[in-house]
Amino acid sequence: MLTQTTSRVLEPSDLDAALAVLDREPVANAFVTSRVQVAGLDPWRLGGEMWGWYEGGMLTSLCYAGANLVPICATPRAVRAFADRARRAGRRCSSIVGPAGPTAELWRLLEPQWGPAREVRAHQPLMVTDRAAEHVAPDPYVRRVRKD
């Protein structure tokens, strides 16, 4: 059985499929999901391109390529394809962020052309809570963003 694989820049018509990929890991993908929910997949509104990786005709992995390069649900083959695309485009991002495995591999593939990293945070946990901390006072200098 032949399996077709390809990567391409996603278009607005790919929104539902992209959201389905993002929904597979909602906590890890919260940053990119919030951007896509507000801006869709239009690169100008999104602040960068969303690259998609297809296996067998199905969208399986994403990579947000804006101020940050963010692999999403990225398989090893998708990471290689995203690295190839990033090399061809030239360095446009300030950071590569995301799950440690795909992010480290993406950097390993890009570092020879992009040069050394200023800092690598290999062990940076992602934590979530389902309730407010009762014993921690809120910071008085932190507030919700308002128009005023």
HUPERA-V305382 format. One record per residue. RES is the residue in one small letter. OMEGA is omega in whole degrees, -180 to 180 (999 if undefined). Layout:
res/omega
RES/OMEGA
RES/OMEGA
This chain:
res/omega
m/177
l/177
t/180
q/175
t/179
t/172
s/178
r/174
v/-179
l/-179
e/179
p/180
s/179
d/-172
l/-177
d/179
a/179
a/178
l/178
a/177
v/180
l/-179
d/180
r/179
e/-171
p/-180
v/-179
a/-176
n/-174
a/-179
f/-176
v/179
t/-180
s/178
r/-177
v/179
q/-180
v/-170
a/-173
g/-178
l/176
d/-175
p/-179
w/180
r/-177
l/-177
g/179
g/179
e/170
m/179
w/179
g/176
w/-177
y/172
e/-179
g/179
g/-179
m/175
l/-176
t/-177
s/178
l/170
c/176
y/-178
a/178
g/176
a/173
n/171
l/-171
v/175
p/-175
i/-179
c/-171
a/174
t/178
p/179
r/178
a/179
v/179
r/179
a/179
f/177
a/178
d/-180
r/-180
a/177
r/-179
r/-178
a/-174
g/-176
r/179
r/-175
c/177
s/-176
s/169
i/-176
v/178
g/179
p/-171
a/-176
g/-180
p/-179
t/179
a/179
e/177
l/179
w/179
r/-179
l/-177
l/-174
e/-180
p/179
q/-174
w/-179
g/-174
p/177
a/173
r/-179
e/175
v/177
r/-175
a/-177
h/179
q/-174
p/173
l/-177
m/179
v/175
t/179
d/178
r/179
a/177
a/-176
e/-175
h/180
v/179
a/178
p/177
d/-177
p/-179
y/179
v/180
r/175
r/177
v/177
r/179
k/-177
d/999
